């Protein structure tokens, strides 16, 4: 009896936390970094994007993403059901940033006692086009990569539709305000907005698909003059290139 008690007294003490720590929570070498829930989700997305860029979407596995993020599979599955859900979240992140930026655009206002000329109108349209291009091309490499990966999933179509709806709404409101002030001709604001956004979208998607840089200043100027003054030259029409 006494010998057994002595052995129990001499047995090494194992802290409960160490004894219960599962091996599956040790995904790879190096120390793990602890994040809050929202930070962990963003970290997983950043790591997934890096792996997608290096290996391609179809060649990347959940294990690859977990290895890059230094997390266990179970941690990833707390946030995403599968690889497609990760891609959907990456697209949502870009769409959210674009929509948030568009919602903060200043609305059309005519300065008091100011004469609104064709040149003013072209300048305003050019400014709107520049704002849109700046948002999309703020991270062109990421946008291009995600657009290519999203092809065939339906995600790209849905994302573009949401961006279109937001931008068209803002531009239609601009046209409507200008109509009420009598400084533009009586066109349907929705038609004008969809025409402008559709043209820009075509140019942007083509550039992202090709992975090439575009002359944003030149393109926005030409769109602005076209929308403001049409194709037929006029003595009061501002030049298509500044």
C-alpha positions in Angstrom: 0.0 0.0 0.0 2.7 2.5 1.0 4.8 1.7 -2.1 1.9 2.3 -4.4 1.2 5.6 -2.7 4.8 6.6 -3.1 4.7 5.9 -6.8 1.5 8.0 -7.2 3.1 10.8 -5.3 6.3 10.7 -7.6 4.3 10.5 -10.9 5.0 13.7 -13.0 2.2 16.2 -13.2 0.8 16.8 -16.7 -1.0 20.1 -17.0 -4.6 19.5 -18.2 -4.3 21.9 -21.2 -1.2 20.0 -22.5 -2.8 16.6 -21.9 -6.0 17.5 -23.8 -4.4 19.3 -26.8 -5.3 17.3 -29.9 -2.6 16.5 -32.5 -4.9 17.6 -35.3 -4.6 21.2 -34.2 -0.9 21.2 -35.2 -1.1 21.5 -39.0 2.5 22.3 -39.7 5.9 23.6 -38.5 6.1 27.0 -36.9 4.1 28.7 -34.3 0.4 29.4 -35.0 -0.9 32.9 -34.9 -4.1 33.5 -33.0 -6.7 35.8 -34.6 -10.1 37.1 -33.7 -12.9 35.4 -35.7 -13.2 38.1 -38.3 -9.4 38.4 -38.6 -9.0 34.7 -39.0 -11.6 34.7 -41.9 -9.7 37.4 -43.7 -6.4 35.6 -43.1 -7.8 32.5 -44.7 -9.1 34.4 -47.7 -5.7 36.1 -48.1 -3.9 32.8 -48.0 -6.4 31.2 -50.4 -5.9 34.0 -52.9 -2.1 33.5 -52.7 -2.4 29.8 -53.4 -5.0 30.3 -56.1 -2.6 32.7 -57.8 0.3 30.3 -57.7 -1.5 27.0 -58.5 -4.8 27.9 -60.0 -8.3 27.4 -58.6 -8.9 23.8 -59.8 -5.4 22.6 -58.8 -5.7 24.0 -55.3 -7.0 21.8 -52.5 -8.4 22.6 -49.1 -5.2 21.1 -47.6 -3.1 23.6 -49.6 -5.1 26.5 -48.2 -4.8 25.2 -44.7 -1.1 24.7 -45.1 -0.6 28.3 -46.2 -2.7 29.6 -43.4 -1.2 27.2 -40.8 -4.5 26.0 -39.6 -6.3 22.7 -39.3 -9.0 21.7 -41.7 -11.6 22.0 -38.9 -10.7 25.7 -38.5 -11.3 26.4 -42.2 -14.6 24.6 -42.1 -15.8 26.8 -39.3 -15.9 29.6 -41.9 -16.3 27.9 -45.3 -18.1 24.8 -46.4 -15.8 24.1 -49.4 -13.4 25.6 -51.9 -16.2 27.2 -53.9 -17.4 28.9 -50.8 -13.9 30.4 -50.4 -14.0 31.7 -54.0 -17.4 33.1 -53.4 -16.2 35.0 -50.4 -13.2 36.4 -52.3 -15.6 37.7 -55.0 -17.9 39.1 -52.3 -15.0 41.0 -50.7 -14.2 42.7 -54.0 -17.8 43.4 -54.8 -18.4 44.8 -51.3 -15.4 47.2 -51.6 -16.6 48.5 -55.0 -20.2 49.0 -53.8 -19.0 50.7 -50.6 -16.9 53.1 -52.7 -19.7 53.9 -55.1 -22.1 54.6 -52.2 -19.7 57.3 -51.0 -19.5 59.1 -54.3 -20.7 62.8 -54.1 -24.0 63.3 -55.8 -24.6 65.7 -58.8 -25.0 69.3 -57.7 -25.0 72.5 -59.8 -23.1 75.3 -58.2 -25.4 78.4 -57.4 -25.6 80.9 -60.3 -23.3 78.8 -62.4 -23.7 78.4 -66.1 -23.6 74.7 -67.1 -21.8 74.2 -70.4 -21.0 71.2 -72.6 -17.5 71.4 -71.2 -18.8 71.2 -67.6 -21.0 68.3 -68.5 -18.2 66.4 -70.1 -16.0 67.1 -67.1 -18.6 65.7 -64.7 -19.1 62.5 -66.8 -15.4 62.1 -67.1 -15.1 62.4 -63.3 -17.7 59.7 -62.8 -15.9 57.4 -65.2 -12.6 58.0 -63.5 -14.1 57.2 -60.1 -15.5 53.9 -61.4 -12.2 52.9 -63.2 -10.2 53.8 -60.0 -12.3 51.5 -57.9 -12.0 48.6 -60.3 -8.3 49.0 -61.0 -7.3 49.7 -57.4 -6.2 46.1 -57.3 -6.3 45.0 -60.9 -4.2 41.8 -60.5 -6.6 40.5 -57.8 -9.7 41.5 -59.8 -8.3 39.9 -62.9 -7.4 36.6 -61.1 -10.8 36.3 -59.4 -12.7 37.1 -62.6 -10.9 34.4 -64.4 -11.5 31.8 -61.6 -15.1 32.8 -61.4 -15.9 32.1 -65.0 -18.2 29.1 -65.4 -19.3 29.2 -61.7 -22.1 31.8 -62.1 -20.3 33.9 -59.4 -18.9 36.4 -61.9 -22.3 37.0 -63.5 -23.9 37.6 -60.1 -21.1 39.9 -58.9 -21.2 42.0 -62.1 -25.0 42.3 -61.8 -24.8 43.6 -58.3 -22.1 46.2 -59.2 -24.0 47.2 -62.3 -27.2 47.8 -60.3 -25.4 50.0 -57.8 -23.5 52.1 -60.3 -26.4 52.4 -62.7 -28.5 53.7 -59.8 -26.0 56.4 -58.9 -25.6 57.6 -62.5 -29.3 57.5 -63.2 -29.8 59.7 -60.1 -27.1 62.1 -61.6 -29.0 62.3 -64.9 -32.3 62.8 -63.1 -30.9 65.6 -61.1 -29.5 67.3 -64.2 -32.9 66.9 -66.0 -34.7 68.6 -63.1 -32.2 71.5 -63.4 -32.7 71.7 -67.1 -29.0 71.3 -68.0 -29.3 68.1 -70.1 -31.7 66.9 -72.8 -34.7 64.9 -71.9 -33.4 61.3 -72.2 -34.5 58.4 -70.0 -32.0 58.5 -67.0 -32.0 54.7 -66.8 -31.1 54.2 -70.5 -28.3 56.8 -70.2 -26.9 55.1 -67.1 -27.0 51.6 -68.5 -25.4 52.8 -71.7 -22.5 54.4 -69.8 -22.0 51.5 -67.4 -22.4 48.9 -70.1 -19.7 50.5 -72.2 -17.2 50.9 -69.3 -17.9 47.3 -68.1 -17.0 45.9 -71.6 -13.8 47.8 -71.7 -12.8 46.9 -68.1 -13.6 43.2 -68.4 -11.7 42.9 -71.7 -8.6 44.6 -70.1 -8.8 42.3 -67.0 -9.2 39.2 -69.1 -6.2 40.2 -71.2 -4.2 41.2 -68.2 -3.2 44.5 -69.9 -3.0 48.1 -68.7 -5.3 50.6 -70.3 -5.0 54.4 -70.7 -7.7 55.2 -68.2 -7.5 59.0 -68.7 -7.8 58.8 -72.5 -10.7 56.3 -72.3 -12.7 58.2 -69.7 -12.2 61.5 -71.7 -13.5 59.9 -74.9 -16.5 58.4 -73.1 -17.3 61.7 -71.5 -17.3 63.7 -74.8 -19.2 61.0 -76.6 -22.0 60.9 -73.9 -22.0 64.7 -73.6 -21.8 65.8 -77.3 -22.3 62.7 -79.5 -20.3 61.7 -82.5 -21.1 64.7 -84.8 -18.6 67.5 -84.3 -19.9 70.8 -83.1 -18.2 74.1 -82.5 -19.2 74.0 -78.8 -18.1 70.4 -78.4 -15.1 69.9 -76.1 -12.2 68.0 -77.7 -12.1 64.2 -77.1 -8.5 64.5 -75.8 -7.5 67.1 -73.2 
